[in-house]
Amino acid sequence: MKLGFSLRISISRNLPYTILFPFLWDLQVTAMLLHQVKNWKSMCKGLILGTLLTSFMLLLYSYAIPPLQVSMTEIPVPYSCSSHPARARRPVSANCTHNPPGQKCLPELNIMFMKTHKTASSTILNILFRFGQKHRLKFAFPNGRNDFYYPSYFEHSQVQDYRPGMCFNIICNHMRFQYEEVRRLLPADTIFVTVLRDPAYLFESSFHYFERIIPLTWKLSGEDKLAEFLRDPKHYYDPNGFNAHYLQNLLFFDLGYDNNMQPDSPLVDQYIRETDRRFHLVMLLEYFDESLVLLKDLLCWELEDILYFKLNARKDSTVSRLTDELYQKATAWNLIDAKLYQYFNATFWHKVEVYGRERMARDVAKLQEENEKMKNICIDGGHPVDANAIQESSMKPWQPLGEKSILGYNLKKRINKKHRKLCRKMLTPEIQYMSDLGANLWITKLWSRVRDFLKW
C-alpha cells in the first residue's frame, strides 16, 4: 500500500511533462520536415496525431484519477452535521401549503437538489446559487469538475475540501444519487428536491445532446438518427456500451437505480416508492412555473428568490419534432422512466390541489409578470442568442461536443444600480457561477481549453 501511494504521488508530479511531451515531439518533427522536405500533407497528419494523442491523455487522466486522499482520520471540524443546530426534520409528506397564506415562516437553508439531466436543472441551479450566495450558505461542490464524477455513484469524498464530519447547506451538482452518502453531508432538516421530465422528450434531448460521446450511435445512418434508433432500439443498444445510460431510462439511472431492469419487475415500483419517501418535492419540467411556486412555498422563500431566465436552451434547429409514432416508441423504450413520471405526475397535482388551484394560478401569474419585467431590465434584445453572438465570455454557456447548439444571453449595457447585480447573476451560466462561488474546476477548465484548441 505504501509503495502504491508513493507511485501515485510520483506520477502526479511528473504529469505536466507527460502531457507536454506529444506537443514538444510534434514541434521537433515539424521543424525537421520543414528543413528536409515541404510535405504539407504529412506535416498536417503529424500535427493532428499529436493533438489527438494529447487530448486523449488529458481525458483519460480526468476520468481515471480520483481525488487524492492522504488521510481520512476523523478529526473535529468547525461545521459538522453532528454539531449543527437544526430544526426538527420535517416529514417528507409535510408541505407549507398546510399553513394559511400569509403566515410567517422561517426560510429553509438546507437543500439537496438532485440534478437530473435535460430537465431545465441548470435553471434551478442558478436559483440555488443565488439563494446560497445571498445567505452565505456552504455549498458542497465537486472536486475539480462540475459534476461528482458522474456516471459513478456519488461518494462524500468527492466533495471539494472535504474533511470527515463536515456539514453543508446545499448540494446540487450532477451526480448518480446515493442516498446514504448524500445524507451524511447534510443536516437532519435538509429538504430533498428533484425534477423530472416527460421521458419521450427527455430521450430526444439526451440523444441529440450526447450522441457524439455515445459510440453506440455512431453506426446509425441517415438524416434522422433518432428515428432510425427507435425503429429497432435493441439492434443498436448495448447496456454495457460506453455512456449507454444516456439512451434508456436516464432518470432512473440518475436516481441511482438499474436502468436496464425489466419494467415489470416488482423492484421498479419499490424503488419509485422509495424515491417518494426520500424527496419532499418532485417537480415537473412541463409545469415549471407551478413547480417553482410549490418550491417557494415548501422552502418559505420570497418571490425574488425564484425569478429565472431559461438557461441552456437549445436552438430550435437542433430539436427533433416527435411525431405521435416516435413519441409512443420513445415512451415504450423508456418505460421505467414513464412509470416514474406517471407516479410523480399524480403526486404533483395532489400538491397543487392542496395548495389551491386559484391560488396557484395567481402566484404563477405573479411569477411570470416579474420574470417578464426582469427580462426587459436585463436582457439585451429581450431574447437568447446563438453562442457566436454572445459578447462576454463570462456569459457563454458550456456547449455539447462538436457543435454550438446552446443559446445564451447578452447583458444590457445600461442597467439601473438596483438590478445590476441580480441581472448578472441570473444570466451567469453554471460553470462561471460555480467559479464565482469558489468551486475548483481545474479539470473542466483544462478540458475546455483542449476543446478550444481543437475547435471541438
LOVEX-992080 format. One record per residue (C-alpha): residue number from 1; residue in one letter; z, x, y. Coordinates in steps of 0.001 Angstrom, whole numbers. Example, Ala and Ser with C-alpha at 12.3 -4.5 7.8 and 13.67 -1.06 7.14 Angstrom:
<atoms>
[1, a, [7800, 12300, -4500]]
[2, s, [7140, 13670, -1060]]
</atoms>
This chain:
<atoms>
[1, m, [0, 0, 0]]
[2, k, [853, 2835, 2423]]
[3, l, [-2432, 4624, 1712]]
[4, g, [-4438, 1430, 2269]]
[5, f, [-2684, 834, 5582]]
[6, s, [-3438, 4360, 6800]]
[7, l, [-7074, 3999, 5796]]
[8, r, [-7468, 791, 7848]]
[9, i, [-5999, 2439, 10901]]
[10, s, [-8368, 5398, 10494]]
[11, i, [-11381, 3148, 10165]]
[12, s, [-10356, 1124, 13210]]
[13, r, [-10001, 4252, 15362]]
[14, n, [-13401, 5573, 14327]]
[15, l, [-15141, 2218, 14648]]
[16, p, [-16835, 2880, 18056]]
[17, y, [-18673, 5883, 16583]]
[18, t, [-19789, 3771, 13638]]
[19, i, [-21139, 1101, 15952]]
[20, l, [-22872, 3542, 18291]]
[21, f, [-24463, 5679, 15553]]
[22, p, [-27507, 3432, 14948]]
[23, f, [-28278, 3390, 18684]]
[24, l, [-27938, 7203, 19029]]
[25, w, [-30022, 7789, 15947]]
[26, d, [-32659, 5381, 17207]]
[27, l, [-32847, 7176, 20557]]
[28, q, [-33328, 10537, 18820]]
[29, v, [-36094, 9157, 16614]]
[30, t, [-37788, 7580, 19633]]
[31, a, [-37743, 10896, 21572]]
[32, m, [-39288, 12772, 18651]]
[33, l, [-42032, 10200, 18275]]
[34, l, [-42883, 10373, 21965]]
[35, h, [-43383, 14132, 21702]]
[36, q, [-45204, 14111, 18371]]
[37, v, [-47368, 11018, 18351]]
[38, k, [-47721, 7971, 20526]]
[39, n, [-47432, 5454, 17770]]
[40, w, [-46062, 2466, 19646]]
[41, k, [-46066, 204, 16639]]
[42, s, [-43824, 2481, 14592]]
[43, m, [-41558, 3061, 17545]]
[44, c, [-41030, -677, 18084]]
[45, k, [-40240, -1148, 14420]]
[46, g, [-37612, 1595, 14644]]
[47, l, [-36001, 74, 17707]]
[48, i, [-35862, -3366, 16133]]
[49, l, [-34440, -1997, 12896]]
[50, g, [-31722, -32, 14678]]
[51, t, [-30767, -3008, 16815]]
[52, l, [-30617, -5394, 13871]]
[53, l, [-28516, -2916, 11909]]
[54, t, [-26081, -2579, 14796]]
[55, s, [-25744, -6334, 15302]]
[56, f, [-25216, -6792, 11569]]
[57, m, [-22386, -4244, 11608]]
[58, l, [-20738, -5945, 14570]]
[59, l, [-20987, -9360, 12975]]
[60, l, [-19688, -8043, 9675]]
[61, y, [-16743, -6416, 11420]]
[62, s, [-15818, -9537, 13391]]
[63, y, [-15755, -11689, 10283]]
[64, a, [-14397, -9228, 7747]]
[65, i, [-11478, -7589, 9587]]
[66, p, [-8447, -9858, 10077]]
[67, p, [-5903, -9173, 12819]]
[68, l, [-3837, -6065, 12024]]
[69, q, [-298, -6932, 11039]]
[70, v, [2104, -3997, 11112]]
[71, s, [5406, -5794, 10790]]
[72, m, [6305, -9408, 10185]]
[73, t, [10081, -8936, 10263]]
[74, e, [11968, -11935, 11562]]
[75, i, [13333, -10971, 14984]]
[76, p, [14785, -13084, 17793]]
[77, v, [12207, -14278, 20308]]
[78, p, [12774, -15808, 23734]]
[79, y, [10948, -19039, 22893]]
[80, s, [11342, -20213, 19310]]
[81, c, [10916, -23630, 17731]]
[82, s, [14428, -23421, 16303]]
[83, s, [15983, -22998, 19746]]
[84, h, [13519, -25042, 21825]]
[85, p, [15237, -28123, 23291]]
[86, a, [13157, -31042, 22132]]
[87, r, [13499, -34769, 22327]]
[88, a, [13814, -36666, 19092]]
[89, r, [10488, -36654, 17289]]
[90, r, [8751, -39979, 17729]]
[91, p, [7363, -41715, 14656]]
[92, v, [3620, -41396, 14178]]
[93, s, [3278, -45156, 14395]]
[94, a, [5016, -45267, 17774]]
[95, n, [2977, -45763, 20926]]
[96, c, [3825, -46085, 24602]]
[97, t, [1929, -49377, 24626]]
[98, h, [5162, -50996, 23442]]
[99, n, [6640, -50261, 26858]]
[100, p, [5924, -52697, 29701]]
[101, p, [3146, -51492, 32094]]
[102, g, [4639, -49560, 34993]]
[103, q, [7773, -48494, 33131]]
[104, k, [8518, -44835, 33822]]
[105, c, [8500, -42307, 31001]]
[106, l, [8503, -38540, 30690]]
[107, p, [5142, -36802, 30113]]
[108, e, [4693, -35269, 26682]]
[109, l, [4275, -31492, 26897]]
[110, n, [3878, -30523, 23233]]
[111, i, [457, -31336, 21798]]
[112, m, [-1547, -30392, 18737]]
[113, f, [-5218, -31285, 19188]]
[114, m, [-7240, -30858, 16016]]
[115, k, [-10605, -29847, 17489]]
[116, t, [-13340, -31209, 15237]]
[117, h, [-16995, -30170, 15522]]
[118, k, [-19633, -32033, 17553]]
[119, t, [-17244, -34742, 18738]]
[120, a, [-17009, -34042, 22503]]
[121, s, [-13924, -31992, 21659]]
[122, s, [-14801, -29344, 24264]]
[123, t, [-14427, -32019, 26951]]
[124, i, [-10972, -32874, 25597]]
[125, l, [-10130, -29169, 25529]]
[126, n, [-10845, -28952, 29252]]
[127, i, [-8390, -31800, 29843]]
[128, l, [-5714, -29995, 27817]]
[129, f, [-6375, -26661, 29539]]
[130, r, [-5932, -28250, 32958]]
[131, f, [-2746, -30059, 31966]]
[132, g, [-1270, -26950, 30350]]
[133, q, [-2105, -24829, 33378]]
[134, k, [-671, -27434, 35745]]
[135, h, [2661, -27490, 33892]]
[136, r, [2670, -23767, 32967]]
[137, l, [2730, -24506, 29245]]
[138, k, [2405, -21964, 26453]]
[139, f, [-886, -22072, 24535]]
[140, a, [-1336, -20791, 21003]]
[141, f, [-4710, -19045, 21315]]
[142, p, [-6723, -17328, 18569]]
[143, n, [-6536, -13543, 18411]]
[144, g, [-9840, -12050, 19600]]
[145, r, [-12050, -15097, 19107]]
[146, n, [-12400, -18620, 20444]]
[147, d, [-11564, -20128, 17025]]
[148, f, [-8878, -19496, 14431]]
[149, y, [-11157, -17551, 12074]]
[150, y, [-12975, -20727, 11077]]
[151, p, [-14030, -21701, 8401]]
[152, s, [-10979, -20023, 6818]]
[153, y, [-7821, -22104, 6684]]
[154, f, [-5551, -21775, 9699]]
[155, e, [-2670, -19315, 9390]]
[156, h, [29, -18890, 12002]]
[157, s, [-537, -15115, 12018]]
[158, q, [-3979, -15722, 13574]]
[159, v, [-2310, -16629, 16870]]
[160, q, [-2610, -14108, 19685]]
[161, d, [560, -12034, 20248]]
[162, y, [2347, -13953, 17512]]
[163, r, [5850, -12949, 16507]]
[164, p, [7764, -14765, 13765]]
[165, g, [9764, -17652, 15167]]
[166, m, [7646, -18086, 18305]]
[167, c, [7061, -21610, 19532]]
[168, f, [4180, -23031, 21575]]
[169, n, [3433, -26153, 23588]]
[170, i, [-275, -26612, 22899]]
[171, i, [-2643, -25555, 20137]]
[172, c, [-6174, -26881, 20419]]
[173, n, [-8936, -24454, 19321]]
[174, h, [-11276, -24861, 16368]]
[175, m, [-9603, -24332, 13010]]
[176, r, [-9657, -25549, 9450]]
[177, f, [-6492, -27603, 9557]]
[178, q, [-3485, -26602, 7501]]
[179, y, [-618, -28858, 8487]]
[180, e, [2385, -26795, 7396]]
[181, e, [1037, -23647, 9062]]
[182, v, [456, -25509, 12328]]
[183, r, [3764, -27331, 12114]]
[184, r, [5825, -24126, 12119]]
[185, l, [4435, -23122, 15536]]
[186, l, [5322, -26325, 17365]]
[187, p, [8457, -28214, 18461]]
[188, a, [9638, -31206, 16460]]
[189, d, [8468, -33722, 19068]]
[190, t, [4852, -32493, 19124]]
[191, i, [2158, -35165, 19368]]
[192, f, [-751, -34716, 16919]]
[193, v, [-4181, -35906, 18080]]
[194, t, [-7770, -35572, 16884]]
[195, v, [-11182, -37160, 17435]]
[196, l, [-13856, -38478, 15060]]
[197, r, [-17498, -39472, 15415]]
[198, d, [-19901, -41710, 13535]]
[199, p, [-20782, -39405, 10594]]
[200, a, [-24531, -40043, 10740]]
[201, y, [-24793, -38947, 14378]]
[202, l, [-22361, -36095, 13805]]
[203, f, [-24550, -34883, 10937]]
[204, e, [-27640, -34971, 13160]]
[205, s, [-25871, -32978, 15871]]
[206, s, [-24369, -30448, 13477]]
[207, f, [-27661, -29993, 11606]]
[208, h, [-29582, -29033, 14742]]
[209, y, [-26829, -27010, 16392]]
[210, f, [-26023, -24853, 13360]]
[211, e, [-29299, -24781, 11396]]
[212, r, [-30102, -21181, 12401]]
[213, i, [-26890, -19949, 10762]]
[214, i, [-27217, -22087, 7608]]
[215, p, [-29563, -20276, 5179]]
[216, l, [-29926, -23458, 3102]]
[217, t, [-32003, -24978, 5915]]
[218, w, [-34380, -22031, 6288]]
[219, k, [-36582, -23161, 3427]]
[220, l, [-37163, -26580, 4978]]
[221, s, [-40716, -27111, 6197]]
[222, g, [-42391, -29497, 8618]]
[223, e, [-41590, -30510, 12186]]
[224, d, [-38710, -32813, 11249]]
[225, k, [-36439, -30711, 9063]]
[226, l, [-33651, -33268, 9274]]
[227, a, [-35823, -35989, 7740]]
[228, e, [-37047, -33557, 5086]]
[229, f, [-33475, -32637, 4140]]
[230, l, [-32355, -36278, 3930]]
[231, r, [-35354, -37114, 1750]]
[232, d, [-33620, -35268, -1106]]
[233, p, [-30371, -33581, 43]]
[234, k, [-29289, -32444, -3415]]
[235, h, [-32503, -30456, -3774]]
[236, y, [-31584, -28290, -779]]
[237, y, [-27794, -28376, -753]]
[238, d, [-25561, -25868, -2496]]
[239, p, [-21810, -26331, -1913]]
[240, n, [-21320, -22576, -2347]]
[241, g, [-24000, -21659, 192]]
[242, f, [-23104, -19744, 3355]]
[243, n, [-21984, -22221, 6064]]
[244, a, [-22887, -25131, 3765]]
[245, h, [-19862, -27065, 5024]]
[246, y, [-21806, -27914, 8194]]
[247, l, [-24199, -30015, 6093]]
[248, q, [-21857, -32522, 4426]]
[249, n, [-18616, -34307, 5347]]
[250, l, [-17816, -31869, 8138]]
[251, l, [-14927, -33967, 9473]]
[252, f, [-13166, -33977, 6110]]
[253, f, [-13690, -30210, 5860]]
[254, d, [-12276, -29579, 9352]]
[255, l, [-9198, -31634, 8476]]
[256, g, [-8545, -29233, 5612]]
[257, y, [-9817, -31154, 2608]]
[258, d, [-12517, -30605, -10]]
[259, n, [-15729, -31985, 1487]]
[260, n, [-17551, -31795, -1850]]
[261, m, [-15303, -34031, -3943]]
[262, q, [-16649, -37284, -5335]]
[263, p, [-16468, -40060, -2701]]
[264, d, [-14934, -42479, -5232]]
[265, s, [-12116, -40065, -6127]]
[266, p, [-8639, -41544, -5552]]
[267, l, [-7838, -38354, -3639]]
[268, v, [-10173, -39393, -824]]
[269, d, [-8077, -42446, 57]]
[270, q, [-4904, -40439, -482]]
[271, y, [-5995, -37755, 1997]]
[272, i, [-7117, -40340, 4553]]
[273, r, [-3668, -41992, 4439]]
[274, e, [-2086, -38545, 4697]]
[275, t, [-4105, -37883, 7858]]
[276, d, [-2930, -41221, 9241]]
[277, r, [701, -40215, 8657]]
[278, r, [249, -36875, 10392]]
[279, f, [-1660, -37878, 13528]]
[280, h, [-262, -40077, 16269]]
[281, l, [-3722, -40881, 17641]]
[282, v, [-7212, -40539, 16195]]
[283, m, [-9756, -41007, 18972]]
[284, l, [-13386, -42051, 18586]]
[285, l, [-16278, -40414, 20424]]
[286, e, [-18188, -43700, 20593]]
[287, y, [-15299, -45166, 22635]]
[288, f, [-14418, -42053, 24568]]
[289, d, [-13018, -43661, 27717]]
[290, e, [-10916, -46121, 25710]]
[291, s, [-9677, -43168, 23654]]
[292, l, [-8608, -41269, 26769]]
[293, v, [-6768, -44302, 28102]]
[294, l, [-4837, -44521, 24818]]
[295, l, [-4187, -40757, 25018]]
[296, k, [-2921, -41065, 28590]]
[297, d, [-614, -43877, 27538]]
[298, l, [657, -42063, 24446]]
[299, l, [1404, -38876, 26409]]
[300, c, [2658, -40644, 29544]]
[301, w, [201, -38752, 31739]]
[302, e, [-1356, -39559, 35110]]
[303, l, [-4919, -40784, 35599]]
[304, e, [-5870, -37468, 37239]]
[305, d, [-4881, -35668, 34028]]
[306, i, [-7657, -37335, 32004]]
[307, l, [-10533, -37120, 34504]]
[308, y, [-13503, -35345, 32945]]
[309, f, [-17120, -34289, 33076]]
[310, k, [-19112, -34281, 29883]]
[311, l, [-19232, -30653, 28703]]
[312, n, [-21528, -29022, 26115]]
[313, a, [-24035, -31875, 26188]]
[314, r, [-27426, -31204, 24563]]
[315, k, [-30815, -31600, 26176]]
[316, d, [-32455, -34875, 25177]]
[317, s, [-35416, -32967, 23757]]
[318, t, [-33163, -31419, 21085]]
[319, v, [-31680, -34735, 19921]]
[320, s, [-33313, -36476, 16953]]
[321, r, [-33634, -40226, 17237]]
[322, l, [-32317, -41508, 13940]]
[323, t, [-34298, -44397, 12542]]
[324, d, [-32387, -47083, 10649]]
[325, e, [-33551, -45492, 7414]]
[326, l, [-32405, -41994, 8401]]
[327, y, [-29111, -43370, 9694]]
[328, q, [-28415, -45018, 6340]]
[329, k, [-29374, -41855, 4452]]
[330, a, [-27184, -39677, 6672]]
[331, t, [-24259, -42072, 6213]]
[332, a, [-24688, -42140, 2434]]
[333, w, [-24891, -38339, 2296]]
[334, n, [-21649, -38080, 4320]]
[335, l, [-19892, -40904, 2520]]
[336, i, [-16406, -39349, 2601]]
[337, d, [-16642, -38941, 6367]]
[338, a, [-17915, -42522, 6549]]
[339, k, [-14795, -43744, 4738]]
[340, l, [-12617, -41657, 7055]]
[341, y, [-14352, -43054, 10130]]
[342, q, [-14190, -46636, 8897]]
[343, y, [-10447, -46360, 8279]]
[344, f, [-9649, -44931, 11712]]
[345, n, [-12056, -47252, 13453]]
[346, a, [-9755, -50056, 12243]]
[347, t, [-6554, -48291, 13355]]
[348, f, [-8145, -47520, 16732]]
[349, w, [-8884, -51138, 17533]]
[350, h, [-5432, -52158, 16380]]
[351, k, [-4036, -49802, 19036]]
[352, v, [-6380, -51339, 21613]]
[353, e, [-5085, -54805, 20704]]
[354, v, [-1503, -53615, 21141]]
[355, y, [-2439, -52031, 24465]]
[356, g, [-4133, -55253, 25583]]
[357, r, [-7879, -55848, 25865]]
[358, e, [-7809, -56899, 29513]]
[359, r, [-5506, -54056, 30458]]
[360, m, [-7792, -51654, 28616]]
[361, a, [-10863, -52955, 30467]]
[362, r, [-9126, -52492, 33828]]
[363, d, [-7957, -48967, 33029]]
[364, v, [-11349, -47895, 31668]]
[365, a, [-12969, -49187, 34874]]
[366, k, [-10473, -47160, 36954]]
[367, l, [-11187, -44025, 34924]]
[368, q, [-14945, -44421, 35287]]
[369, e, [-14625, -45079, 39009]]
[370, e, [-12561, -41923, 39541]]
[371, n, [-14943, -39874, 37370]]
[372, e, [-17851, -41067, 39493]]
[373, k, [-16011, -40057, 42674]]
[374, m, [-15350, -36590, 41285]]
[375, k, [-18983, -36232, 40253]]
[376, n, [-20083, -36917, 43820]]
[377, i, [-17488, -34500, 45176]]
[378, c, [-18004, -31616, 42723]]
[379, i, [-21455, -31518, 41122]]
[380, d, [-24488, -30190, 42931]]
[381, g, [-27223, -32776, 42442]]
[382, g, [-24829, -35083, 40623]]
[383, h, [-26106, -34265, 37125]]
[384, p, [-26156, -31495, 34487]]
[385, v, [-28943, -28899, 34480]]
[386, d, [-30655, -26607, 31971]]
[387, a, [-28889, -23348, 31166]]
[388, n, [-31500, -21320, 33083]]
[389, a, [-30809, -23322, 36242]]
[390, i, [-27052, -22624, 36305]]
[391, q, [-26375, -20331, 39236]]
[392, e, [-22907, -18928, 38405]]
[393, s, [-22383, -17022, 35174]]
[394, s, [-18833, -18388, 35075]]
[395, m, [-20322, -21868, 34698]]
[396, k, [-22716, -21076, 31841]]
[397, p, [-21686, -22653, 28511]]
[398, w, [-21963, -20966, 25117]]
[399, q, [-25377, -21577, 23547]]
[400, p, [-26362, -22014, 19891]]
[401, l, [-28100, -19052, 18277]]
[402, g, [-31775, -18766, 19191]]
[403, e, [-32033, -21428, 21880]]
[404, k, [-30571, -22654, 25141]]
[405, s, [-30128, -26351, 24472]]
[406, i, [-26685, -26887, 26017]]
[407, l, [-26602, -28200, 29565]]
[408, g, [-24232, -27095, 32307]]
[409, y, [-23444, -27723, 35965]]
[410, n, [-23716, -26189, 39400]]
[411, l, [-20706, -26471, 41663]]
[412, k, [-21343, -27782, 45137]]
[413, k, [-21178, -25127, 47836]]
[414, r, [-19048, -27160, 50205]]
[415, i, [-16079, -28954, 48691]]
[416, n, [-13023, -30058, 50625]]
[417, k, [-9894, -27976, 50078]]
[418, k, [-8078, -30826, 48326]]
[419, h, [-10582, -30953, 45453]]
[420, r, [-11928, -27381, 45366]]
[421, k, [-9703, -26044, 42572]]
[422, l, [-9863, -29211, 40498]]
[423, c, [-13676, -29290, 40681]]
[424, r, [-13972, -25733, 39433]]
[425, k, [-11519, -26312, 36611]]
[426, m, [-13273, -29492, 35473]]
[427, l, [-16627, -27688, 35326]]
[428, t, [-15462, -24425, 33728]]
[429, p, [-16743, -24016, 30142]]
[430, e, [-14378, -23404, 27243]]
[431, i, [-14839, -19627, 26824]]
[432, q, [-14393, -18856, 30511]]
[433, y, [-11387, -21169, 30839]]
[434, m, [-9693, -19541, 27861]]
[435, s, [-10141, -16148, 29528]]
[436, d, [-8642, -17534, 32751]]
[437, l, [-5614, -18689, 30743]]
[438, g, [-5098, -15235, 29239]]
[439, a, [-6832, -15506, 25867]]
[440, n, [-8095, -12228, 24412]]
[441, l, [-11695, -12939, 23375]]
[442, w, [-12970, -9419, 22740]]
[443, i, [-14856, -10324, 19545]]
[444, t, [-16502, -13357, 21146]]
[445, k, [-17448, -11351, 24238]]
[446, l, [-18794, -8450, 22175]]
[447, w, [-20960, -10818, 20152]]
[448, s, [-22147, -12423, 23399]]
[449, r, [-23290, -9028, 24734]]
[450, v, [-25124, -8262, 21490]]
[451, r, [-26899, -11620, 21725]]
[452, d, [-27842, -10981, 25347]]
[453, f, [-29220, -7559, 24412]]
[454, l, [-31297, -9034, 21581]]
[455, k, [-32182, -12092, 23689]]
[456, w, [-30877, -14400, 20963]]
</atoms>
